[in-house]
Amino acid sequence: MAVETDVLDELRRLRTRVPRLAGSLAATVDGLVLAHDVPDTEPEGLAALTAAALGVAYRVTDATARGEFRELLVRGTRGYVATYAAGSTAVLTLLADDRVNVGRLHLEGRRSGARIADLVAIGAGPGVGRHADRAAPEQGPAPASDADRRIGTLPVRAPQRPAHRPRPQAGG
């Protein structure tokens, strides 16, 4: 439980460093809440939505050969939702008002993401905490460089002719 307490402390410190930050959530990449400071928001639902958005973001960065996922920013009429990588197993999601300084949000979000990654790596690594029964993962071969990687890993649909001719619309 020390990891969750340390992560929650980091989320609270983040709120003091970023004016107009409305809430924050640290979760695993598969949508499990590690710690949260999100009033008026269901943390489990936000973690699940973050995991879904993260899946799409991973695929977009991969399909466009932009490297590893780092962050995702969504802007709504009443504010921002920003998600930052926190190592390879966790993410940090921030909710901010529409008048937030976005540069400050990114700066502090990236720093906190790195701190949370360290906390999670220390507390949830193999042989520690909930994962004490797991063996350390074996290091596989080095991943292929971006130049060697095949572009277009997503399924691509070739355009086809329609089976019938569209009827002309009246008035147009």
Phi, psi and omega in degrees: 000348181297325180298313181298320179295316180295320179294318178297321176300318179295320178297321179291320176295324178299320179298326179284335181275339183242104176297144179072017172279123185267338181180165180210152182213134172249132183216164173283163182293343177262012169096016177264131183289129173267312178198154181210154174218066185234085178294148177064019178221138178282113186297323180295320178294318178296320178296320179293317178294322177298317179298320179294314179296323179297320177300317178293317180298319177301315182292322179294313180296324179290313183293334181260006178056045180261010178088201182282151177299137176237312183200162181220132180234128177240131180245126176249178182292338181245014177150195187238151168235117181241133179238130182237142175295138175234072187081199182264353184242355183220162177223157176242125178245129181243139175249126184226151177292166184291343181259017179292150172282107187295325177298317178294320178302313179296314181302307182288325178297318179294317179297315180293323176301318178294319179295317180295322177301317178296316180297317181292320180296321180289315187271341185236020179288174178299137179083006182229142173060224183296341184256023183298333182274356182268143175281156177295139180293141178281143179280122179274187178295155180296140179295151179294148179289163181301329180291328181275345185283139179286126178283148176083048181286344177279152177296137181245133181259126179279138179295143180232157176287143177295151181291336180223161178278134177292143179281142177294140180274142179291140176084010184221000000 
